[in-house]
């Protein structure tokens, strides 16, 4: 399983926290779902990550 480490600036961190809370998800899960959503929409089908 891939692990990604990212240290967002304060403004981005605040947006992430608000978005995750609004969706009722942990920050990690919210980011994971956004990656899956973007990858599904933009990457070639054979490279797409399938949402759980």
mmCIF file as Biopython writes it, N, C-alpha, C and O atoms, coordinates in Angstrom:
data_model
#
loop_
_atom_site.group_PDB
_atom_site.id
_atom_site.type_symbol
_atom_site.label_atom_id
_atom_site.label_alt_id
_atom_site.label_comp_id
_atom_site.label_asym_id
_atom_site.label_entity_id
_atom_site.label_seq_id
_atom_site.pdbx_PDB_ins_code
_atom_site.Cartn_x
_atom_site.Cartn_y
_atom_site.Cartn_z
_atom_site.occupancy
_atom_site.B_iso_or_equiv
_atom_site.auth_seq_id
_atom_site.auth_asym_id
_atom_site.pdbx_PDB_model_num
ATOM 1   N N  . UNK A ? 1  ? 0.842   -1.175 0.000   1.0 0.0 1  A 1 
ATOM 2   C CA . UNK A ? 1  ? 0.000   0.000  0.000   1.0 0.0 1  A 1 
ATOM 3   C C  . UNK A ? 1  ? 0.893   1.246  0.000   1.0 0.0 1  A 1 
ATOM 4   O O  . UNK A ? 1  ? 1.879   1.308  0.734   1.0 0.0 1  A 1 
ATOM 5   N N  . UNK A ? 2  ? 0.552   2.203  -0.801  1.0 0.0 2  A 1 
ATOM 6   C CA . UNK A ? 2  ? 1.311   3.444  -0.931  1.0 0.0 2  A 1 
ATOM 7   C C  . UNK A ? 2  ? 1.079   4.352  0.262   1.0 0.0 2  A 1 
ATOM 8   O O  . UNK A ? 2  ? -0.044  4.470  0.752   1.0 0.0 2  A 1 
ATOM 9   N N  . UNK A ? 3  ? 2.133   4.989  0.724   1.0 0.0 3  A 1 
ATOM 10  C CA . UNK A ? 3  ? 2.020   5.988  1.777   1.0 0.0 3  A 1 
ATOM 11  C C  . UNK A ? 3  ? 2.576   7.290  1.235   1.0 0.0 3  A 1 
ATOM 12  O O  . UNK A ? 3  ? 3.681   7.325  0.693   1.0 0.0 3  A 1 
ATOM 13  N N  . UNK A ? 4  ? 1.809   8.357  1.381   1.0 0.0 4  A 1 
ATOM 14  C CA . UNK A ? 4  ? 2.214   9.677  0.895   1.0 0.0 4  A 1 
ATOM 15  C C  . UNK A ? 4  ? 2.274   10.621 2.094   1.0 0.0 4  A 1 
ATOM 16  O O  . UNK A ? 4  ? 1.349   10.662 2.905   1.0 0.0 4  A 1 
ATOM 17  N N  . UNK A ? 5  ? 3.353   11.369 2.200   1.0 0.0 5  A 1 
ATOM 18  C CA . UNK A ? 5  ? 3.480   12.351 3.266   1.0 0.0 5  A 1 
ATOM 19  C C  . UNK A ? 5  ? 3.468   13.734 2.646   1.0 0.0 5  A 1 
ATOM 20  O O  . UNK A ? 5  ? 4.238   14.022 1.730   1.0 0.0 5  A 1 
ATOM 21  N N  . UNK A ? 6  ? 2.596   14.585 3.149   1.0 0.0 6  A 1 
ATOM 22  C CA . UNK A ? 6  ? 2.470   15.945 2.630   1.0 0.0 6  A 1 
ATOM 23  C C  . UNK A ? 6  ? 2.245   16.866 3.811   1.0 0.0 6  A 1 
ATOM 24  O O  . UNK A ? 6  ? 1.437   16.553 4.686   1.0 0.0 6  A 1 
ATOM 25  N N  . UNK A ? 7  ? 2.936   17.989 3.860   1.0 0.0 7  A 1 
ATOM 26  C CA . UNK A ? 7  ? 2.776   18.958 4.923   1.0 0.0 7  A 1 
ATOM 27  C C  . UNK A ? 7  ? 2.197   20.243 4.325   1.0 0.0 7  A 1 
ATOM 28  O O  . UNK A ? 7  ? 2.941   21.089 3.830   1.0 0.0 7  A 1 
ATOM 29  N N  . UNK A ? 8  ? 0.870   20.388 4.371   1.0 0.0 8  A 1 
ATOM 30  C CA . UNK A ? 8  ? 0.242   21.573 3.757   1.0 0.0 8  A 1 
ATOM 31  C C  . UNK A ? 8  ? 0.474   22.838 4.591   1.0 0.0 8  A 1 
ATOM 32  O O  . UNK A ? 8  ? 0.732   22.775 5.793   1.0 0.0 8  A 1 
ATOM 33  N N  . UNK A ? 9  ? 0.373   23.972 3.921   1.0 0.0 9  A 1 
ATOM 34  C CA . UNK A ? 9  ? 0.460   25.237 4.653   1.0 0.0 9  A 1 
ATOM 35  C C  . UNK A ? 9  ? -0.796  25.388 5.514   1.0 0.0 9  A 1 
ATOM 36  O O  . UNK A ? 9  ? -1.733  24.598 5.400   1.0 0.0 9  A 1 
ATOM 37  N N  . UNK A ? 10 ? -0.809  26.391 6.361   1.0 0.0 10 A 1 
ATOM 38  C CA . UNK A ? 10 ? -1.915  26.563 7.315   1.0 0.0 10 A 1 
ATOM 39  C C  . UNK A ? 10 ? -3.266  26.737 6.634   1.0 0.0 10 A 1 
ATOM 40  O O  . UNK A ? 10 ? -4.261  26.164 7.077   1.0 0.0 10 A 1 
ATOM 41  N N  . UNK A ? 11 ? -3.311  27.520 5.564   1.0 0.0 11 A 1 
ATOM 42  C CA . UNK A ? 11 ? -4.577  27.754 4.869   1.0 0.0 11 A 1 
ATOM 43  C C  . UNK A ? 11 ? -5.109  26.466 4.237   1.0 0.0 11 A 1 
ATOM 44  O O  . UNK A ? 11 ? -6.305  26.185 4.309   1.0 0.0 11 A 1 
ATOM 45  N N  . UNK A ? 12 ? -4.225  25.690 3.621   1.0 0.0 12 A 1 
ATOM 46  C CA . UNK A ? 12 ? -4.628  24.429 3.011   1.0 0.0 12 A 1 
ATOM 47  C C  . UNK A ? 12 ? -5.062  23.436 4.082   1.0 0.0 12 A 1 
ATOM 48  O O  . UNK A ? 12 ? -6.035  22.706 3.894   1.0 0.0 12 A 1 
ATOM 49  N N  . UNK A ? 13 ? -4.353  23.404 5.190   1.0 0.0 13 A 1 
ATOM 50  C CA . UNK A ? 13 ? -4.712  22.522 6.306   1.0 0.0 13 A 1 
ATOM 51  C C  . UNK A ? 13 ? -6.118  22.844 6.804   1.0 0.0 13 A 1 
ATOM 52  O O  . UNK A ? 13 ? -6.911  21.937 7.056   1.0 0.0 13 A 1 
ATOM 53  N N  . UNK A ? 14 ? -6.427  24.123 6.947   1.0 0.0 14 A 1 
ATOM 54  C CA . UNK A ? 14 ? -7.757  24.528 7.411   1.0 0.0 14 A 1 
ATOM 55  C C  . UNK A ? 14 ? -8.836  24.092 6.423   1.0 0.0 14 A 1 
ATOM 56  O O  . UNK A ? 14 ? -9.891  23.605 6.831   1.0 0.0 14 A 1 
ATOM 57  N N  . UNK A ? 15 ? -8.578  24.264 5.128   1.0 0.0 15 A 1 
ATOM 58  C CA . UNK A ? 15 ? -9.547  23.825 4.114   1.0 0.0 15 A 1 
ATOM 59  C C  . UNK A ? 15 ? -9.748  22.318 4.150   1.0 0.0 15 A 1 
ATOM 60  O O  . UNK A ? 15 ? -10.874 21.834 4.035   1.0 0.0 15 A 1 
ATOM 61  N N  . UNK A ? 16 ? -8.668  21.585 4.307   1.0 0.0 16 A 1 
ATOM 62  C CA . UNK A ? 16 ? -8.740  20.130 4.395   1.0 0.0 16 A 1 
ATOM 63  C C  . UNK A ? 16 ? -9.575  19.699 5.596   1.0 0.0 16 A 1 
ATOM 64  O O  . UNK A ? 16 ? -10.437 18.828 5.478   1.0 0.0 16 A 1 
ATOM 65  N N  . UNK A ? 17 ? -9.318  20.306 6.743   1.0 0.0 17 A 1 
ATOM 66  C CA . UNK A ? 17 ? -10.057 19.956 7.953   1.0 0.0 17 A 1 
ATOM 67  C C  . UNK A ? 17 ? -11.545 20.253 7.793   1.0 0.0 17 A 1 
ATOM 68  O O  . UNK A ? 17 ? -12.383 19.444 8.191   1.0 0.0 17 A 1 
ATOM 69  N N  . UNK A ? 18 ? -11.881 21.404 7.214   1.0 0.0 18 A 1 
ATOM 70  C CA . UNK A ? 18 ? -13.281 21.765 7.004   1.0 0.0 18 A 1 
ATOM 71  C C  . UNK A ? 18 ? -13.970 20.806 6.044   1.0 0.0 18 A 1 
ATOM 72  O O  . UNK A ? 18 ? -15.093 20.371 6.299   1.0 0.0 18 A 1 
ATOM 73  N N  . UNK A ? 19 ? -13.309 20.478 4.953   1.0 0.0 19 A 1 
ATOM 74  C CA . UNK A ? 19 ? -13.901 19.588 3.950   1.0 0.0 19 A 1 
ATOM 75  C C  . UNK A ? 19 ? -14.101 18.181 4.506   1.0 0.0 19 A 1 
ATOM 76  O O  . UNK A ? 19 ? -15.148 17.571 4.292   1.0 0.0 19 A 1 
ATOM 77  N N  . UNK A ? 20 ? -13.118 17.673 5.205   1.0 0.0 20 A 1 
ATOM 78  C CA . UNK A ? 20 ? -13.224 16.329 5.780   1.0 0.0 20 A 1 
ATOM 79  C C  . UNK A ? 20 ? -14.338 16.273 6.820   1.0 0.0 20 A 1 
ATOM 80  O O  . UNK A ? 20 ? -15.121 15.324 6.848   1.0 0.0 20 A 1 
ATOM 81  N N  . UNK A ? 21 ? -14.404 17.274 7.659   1.0 0.0 21 A 1 
ATOM 82  C CA . UNK A ? 21 ? -15.447 17.313 8.684   1.0 0.0 21 A 1 
ATOM 83  C C  . UNK A ? 21 ? -16.831 17.413 8.035   1.0 0.0 21 A 1 
ATOM 84  O O  . UNK A ? 21 ? -17.766 16.742 8.470   1.0 0.0 21 A 1 
ATOM 85  N N  . UNK A ? 22 ? -16.965 18.235 7.011   1.0 0.0 22 A 1 
ATOM 86  C CA . UNK A ? 22 ? -18.254 18.387 6.321   1.0 0.0 22 A 1 
ATOM 87  C C  . UNK A ? 22 ? -18.719 17.068 5.706   1.0 0.0 22 A 1 
ATOM 88  O O  . UNK A ? 22 ? -19.918 16.797 5.640   1.0 0.0 22 A 1 
ATOM 89  N N  . UNK A ? 23 ? -17.773 16.257 5.261   1.0 0.0 23 A 1 
ATOM 90  C CA . UNK A ? 23 ? -18.109 14.959 4.659   1.0 0.0 23 A 1 
ATOM 91  C C  . UNK A ? 23 ? -18.158 13.832 5.684   1.0 0.0 23 A 1 
ATOM 92  O O  . UNK A ? 23 ? -18.479 12.695 5.340   1.0 0.0 23 A 1 
ATOM 93  N N  . UNK A ? 24 ? -17.841 14.139 6.941   1.0 0.0 24 A 1 
ATOM 94  C CA . UNK A ? 24 ? -17.868 13.133 7.992   1.0 0.0 24 A 1 
ATOM 95  C C  . UNK A ? 24 ? -16.766 12.093 7.866   1.0 0.0 24 A 1 
ATOM 96  O O  . UNK A ? 24 ? -16.953 10.932 8.229   1.0 0.0 24 A 1 
ATOM 97  N N  . UNK A ? 25 ? -15.611 12.515 7.347   1.0 0.0 25 A 1 
ATOM 98  C CA . UNK A ? 25 ? -14.488 11.609 7.124   1.0 0.0 25 A 1 
ATOM 99  C C  . UNK A ? 25 ? -13.250 12.093 7.862   1.0 0.0 25 A 1 
ATOM 100 O O  . UNK A ? 25 ? -13.136 13.268 8.210   1.0 0.0 25 A 1 
ATOM 101 N N  . UNK A ? 26 ? -12.328 11.172 8.094   1.0 0.0 26 A 1 
ATOM 102 C CA . UNK A ? 26 ? -11.025 11.587 8.600   1.0 0.0 26 A 1 
ATOM 103 C C  . UNK A ? 26 ? -10.310 12.345 7.481   1.0 0.0 26 A 1 
ATOM 104 O O  . UNK A ? 26 ? -10.668 12.210 6.311   1.0 0.0 26 A 1 
ATOM 105 N N  . UNK A ? 27 ? -9.316  13.131 7.835   1.0 0.0 27 A 1 
ATOM 106 C CA . UNK A ? 27 ? -8.563  13.856 6.805   1.0 0.0 27 A 1 
ATOM 107 C C  . UNK A ? 27 ? -7.887  12.887 5.845   1.0 0.0 27 A 1 
ATOM 108 O O  . UNK A ? 27 ? -7.876  13.111 4.634   1.0 0.0 27 A 1 
ATOM 109 N N  . UNK A ? 28 ? -7.332  11.827 6.375   1.0 0.0 28 A 1 
ATOM 110 C CA . UNK A ? 28 ? -6.658  10.837 5.539   1.0 0.0 28 A 1 
ATOM 111 C C  . UNK A ? 28 ? -7.631  10.190 4.552   1.0 0.0 28 A 1 
ATOM 112 O O  . UNK A ? 28 ? -7.319  10.039 3.370   1.0 0.0 28 A 1 
ATOM 113 N N  . UNK A ? 29 ? -8.799  9.813  5.042   1.0 0.0 29 A 1 
ATOM 114 C CA . UNK A ? 29 ? -9.791  9.180  4.172   1.0 0.0 29 A 1 
ATOM 115 C C  . UNK A ? 29 ? -10.293 10.163 3.125   1.0 0.0 29 A 1 
ATOM 116 O O  . UNK A ? 29 ? -10.504 9.786  1.973   1.0 0.0 29 A 1 
ATOM 117 N N  . UNK A ? 30 ? -10.486 11.422 3.516   1.0 0.0 30 A 1 
ATOM 118 C CA . UNK A ? 30 ? -10.969 12.435 2.582   1.0 0.0 30 A 1 
ATOM 119 C C  . UNK A ? 30 ? -9.971  12.612 1.434   1.0 0.0 30 A 1 
ATOM 120 O O  . UNK A ? 30 ? -10.356 12.648 0.265   1.0 0.0 30 A 1 
ATOM 121 N N  . UNK A ? 31 ? -8.688  12.723 1.782   1.0 0.0 31 A 1 
ATOM 122 C CA . UNK A ? 31 ? -7.652  12.868 0.754   1.0 0.0 31 A 1 
ATOM 123 C C  . UNK A ? 31 ? -7.636  11.638 -0.148  1.0 0.0 31 A 1 
ATOM 124 O O  . UNK A ? 31 ? -7.538  11.765 -1.369  1.0 0.0 31 A 1 
ATOM 125 N N  . UNK A ? 32 ? -7.731  10.462 0.440   1.0 0.0 32 A 1 
ATOM 126 C CA . UNK A ? 32 ? -7.748  9.222  -0.332  1.0 0.0 32 A 1 
ATOM 127 C C  . UNK A ? 32 ? -8.913  9.209  -1.325  1.0 0.0 32 A 1 
ATOM 128 O O  . UNK A ? 32 ? -8.740  8.839  -2.486  1.0 0.0 32 A 1 
ATOM 129 N N  . UNK A ? 33 ? -10.087 9.609  -0.866  1.0 0.0 33 A 1 
ATOM 130 C CA . UNK A ? 33 ? -11.252 9.632  -1.757  1.0 0.0 33 A 1 
ATOM 131 C C  . UNK A ? 33 ? -11.104 10.678 -2.852  1.0 0.0 33 A 1 
ATOM 132 O O  . UNK A ? 33 ? -11.553 10.460 -3.978  1.0 0.0 33 A 1 
ATOM 133 N N  . UNK A ? 34 ? -10.487 11.800 -2.542  1.0 0.0 34 A 1 
ATOM 134 C CA . UNK A ? 34 ? -10.274 12.821 -3.578  1.0 0.0 34 A 1 
ATOM 135 C C  . UNK A ? 34 ? -9.303  12.310 -4.646  1.0 0.0 34 A 1 
ATOM 136 O O  . UNK A ? 34 ? -9.494  12.562 -5.836  1.0 0.0 34 A 1 
ATOM 137 N N  . UNK A ? 35 ? -8.269  11.598 -4.221  1.0 0.0 35 A 1 
ATOM 138 C CA . UNK A ? 35 ? -7.327  11.026 -5.179  1.0 0.0 35 A 1 
ATOM 139 C C  . UNK A ? 35 ? -8.055  10.030 -6.073  1.0 0.0 35 A 1 
ATOM 140 O O  . UNK A ? 35 ? -7.891  10.048 -7.293  1.0 0.0 35 A 1 
ATOM 141 N N  . UNK A ? 36 ? -8.856  9.163  -5.466  1.0 0.0 36 A 1 
ATOM 142 C CA . UNK A ? 36 ? -9.613  8.173  -6.255  1.0 0.0 36 A 1 
ATOM 143 C C  . UNK A ? 36 ? -10.563 8.853  -7.228  1.0 0.0 36 A 1 
ATOM 144 O O  . UNK A ? 36 ? -10.680 8.437  -8.381  1.0 0.0 36 A 1 
ATOM 145 N N  . UNK A ? 37 ? -11.235 9.886  -6.772  1.0 0.0 37 A 1 
ATOM 146 C CA . UNK A ? 37 ? -12.175 10.603 -7.637  1.0 0.0 37 A 1 
ATOM 147 C C  . UNK A ? 37 ? -11.440 11.257 -8.804  1.0 0.0 37 A 1 
ATOM 148 O O  . UNK A ? 37 ? -11.868 11.135 -9.952  1.0 0.0 37 A 1 
ATOM 149 N N  . UNK A ? 38 ? -10.355 11.937 -8.524  1.0 0.0 38 A 1 
ATOM 150 C CA . UNK A ? 38 ? -9.593  12.605 -9.576  1.0 0.0 38 A 1 
ATOM 151 C C  . UNK A ? 38 ? -8.997  11.591 -10.539 1.0 0.0 38 A 1 
ATOM 152 O O  . UNK A ? 38 ? -9.077  11.757 -11.756 1.0 0.0 38 A 1 
ATOM 153 N N  . UNK A ? 39 ? -8.406  10.554 -9.997  1.0 0.0 39 A 1 
ATOM 154 C CA . UNK A ? 39 ? -7.783  9.534  -10.837 1.0 0.0 39 A 1 
ATOM 155 C C  . UNK A ? 39 ? -8.810  8.871  -11.731 1.0 0.0 39 A 1 
ATOM 156 O O  . UNK A ? 39 ? -8.538  8.609  -12.903 1.0 0.0 39 A 1 
ATOM 157 N N  . UNK A ? 40 ? -9.978  8.600  -11.198 1.0 0.0 40 A 1 
ATOM 158 C CA . UNK A ? 40 ? -11.032 7.967  -11.978 1.0 0.0 40 A 1 
ATOM 159 C C  . UNK A ? 40 ? -11.480 8.871  -13.112 1.0 0.0 40 A 1 
ATOM 160 O O  . UNK A ? 40 ? -11.788 8.390  -14.202 1.0 0.0 40 A 1 
ATOM 161 N N  . UNK A ? 41 ? -11.520 10.175 -12.872 1.0 0.0 41 A 1 
ATOM 162 C CA . UNK A ? 41 ? -12.011 11.100 -13.883 1.0 0.0 41 A 1 
ATOM 163 C C  . UNK A ? 41 ? -10.951 11.490 -14.916 1.0 0.0 41 A 1 
ATOM 164 O O  . UNK A ? 41 ? -11.291 11.782 -16.063 1.0 0.0 41 A 1 
ATOM 165 N N  . UNK A ? 42 ? -9.692  11.500 -14.532 1.0 0.0 42 A 1 
ATOM 166 C CA . UNK A ? 42 ? -8.676  12.078 -15.395 1.0 0.0 42 A 1 
ATOM 167 C C  . UNK A ? 42 ? -7.671  11.092 -15.984 1.0 0.0 42 A 1 
ATOM 168 O O  . UNK A ? 42 ? -7.137  11.342 -17.065 1.0 0.0 42 A 1 
ATOM 169 N N  . UNK A ? 43 ? -7.402  9.990  -15.311 1.0 0.0 43 A 1 
ATOM 170 C CA . UNK A ? 43 ? -6.382  9.065  -15.779 1.0 0.0 43 A 1 
ATOM 171 C C  . UNK A ? 43 ? -6.971  8.050  -16.742 1.0 0.0 43 A 1 
ATOM 172 O O  . UNK A ? 43 ? -8.178  7.805  -16.720 1.0 0.0 43 A 1 
ATOM 173 N N  . UNK A ? 44 ? -6.141  7.458  -17.582 1.0 0.0 44 A 1 
ATOM 174 C CA . UNK A ? 44 ? -6.631  6.393  -18.459 1.0 0.0 44 A 1 
ATOM 175 C C  . UNK A ? 44 ? -7.275  5.284  -17.628 1.0 0.0 44 A 1 
ATOM 176 O O  . UNK A ? 44 ? -6.843  5.003  -16.510 1.0 0.0 44 A 1 
ATOM 177 N N  . UNK A ? 45 ? -8.298  4.668  -18.179 1.0 0.0 45 A 1 
ATOM 178 C CA . UNK A ? 45 ? -9.061  3.643  -17.449 1.0 0.0 45 A 1 
ATOM 179 C C  . UNK A ? 45 ? -8.164  2.564  -16.843 1.0 0.0 45 A 1 
ATOM 180 O O  . UNK A ? 45 ? -8.403  2.140  -15.713 1.0 0.0 45 A 1 
ATOM 181 N N  . UNK A ? 46 ? -7.143  2.114  -17.566 1.0 0.0 46 A 1 
ATOM 182 C CA . UNK A ? 46 ? -6.301  1.053  -17.045 1.0 0.0 46 A 1 
ATOM 183 C C  . UNK A ? 46 ? -5.434  1.496  -15.863 1.0 0.0 46 A 1 
ATOM 184 O O  . UNK A ? 46 ? -4.862  0.650  -15.175 1.0 0.0 46 A 1 
ATOM 185 N N  . UNK A ? 47 ? -5.329  2.803  -15.616 1.0 0.0 47 A 1 
ATOM 186 C CA . UNK A ? 47 ? -4.552  3.321  -14.494 1.0 0.0 47 A 1 
ATOM 187 C C  . UNK A ? 47 ? -5.436  3.779  -13.338 1.0 0.0 47 A 1 
ATOM 188 O O  . UNK A ? 47 ? -4.929  4.147  -12.279 1.0 0.0 47 A 1 
ATOM 189 N N  . UNK A ? 48 ? -6.737  3.757  -13.531 1.0 0.0 48 A 1 
ATOM 190 C CA . UNK A ? 48 ? -7.648  4.299  -12.525 1.0 0.0 48 A 1 
ATOM 191 C C  . UNK A ? 48 ? -7.627  3.480  -11.242 1.0 0.0 48 A 1 
ATOM 192 O O  . UNK A ? 48 ? -7.513  2.254  -11.259 1.0 0.0 48 A 1 
ATOM 193 N N  . UNK A ? 49 ? -7.742  4.201  -10.129 1.0 0.0 49 A 1 
ATOM 194 C CA . UNK A ? 49 ? -7.883  3.576  -8.820  1.0 0.0 49 A 1 
ATOM 195 C C  . UNK A ? 49 ? -9.378  3.426  -8.579  1.0 0.0 49 A 1 
ATOM 196 O O  . UNK A ? 49 ? -10.125 4.401  -8.669  1.0 0.0 49 A 1 
ATOM 197 N N  . UNK A ? 50 ? -9.804  2.243  -8.280  1.0 0.0 50 A 1 
ATOM 198 C CA . UNK A ? 50 ? -11.230 2.018  -8.062  1.0 0.0 50 A 1 
ATOM 199 C C  . UNK A ? 50 ? -11.597 2.377  -6.626  1.0 0.0 50 A 1 
ATOM 200 O O  . UNK A ? 50 ? -10.982 1.868  -5.689  1.0 0.0 50 A 1 
ATOM 201 N N  . UNK A ? 51 ? -12.619 3.270  -6.433  1.0 0.0 51 A 1 
ATOM 202 C CA . UNK A ? 51 ? -13.050 3.619  -5.088  1.0 0.0 51 A 1 
ATOM 203 C C  . UNK A ? 51 ? -13.545 2.390  -4.339  1.0 0.0 51 A 1 
ATOM 204 O O  . UNK A ? 51 ? -14.055 1.443  -4.939  1.0 0.0 51 A 1 
ATOM 205 N N  . UNK A ? 52 ? -13.389 2.420  -3.038  1.0 0.0 52 A 1 
ATOM 206 C CA . UNK A ? 52 ? -13.866 1.296  -2.208  1.0 0.0 52 A 1 
ATOM 207 C C  . UNK A ? 52 ? -15.350 1.330  -2.057  1.0 0.0 52 A 1 
ATOM 208 O O  . UNK A ? 52 ? -15.923 0.466  -1.395  1.0 0.0 52 A 1 
#
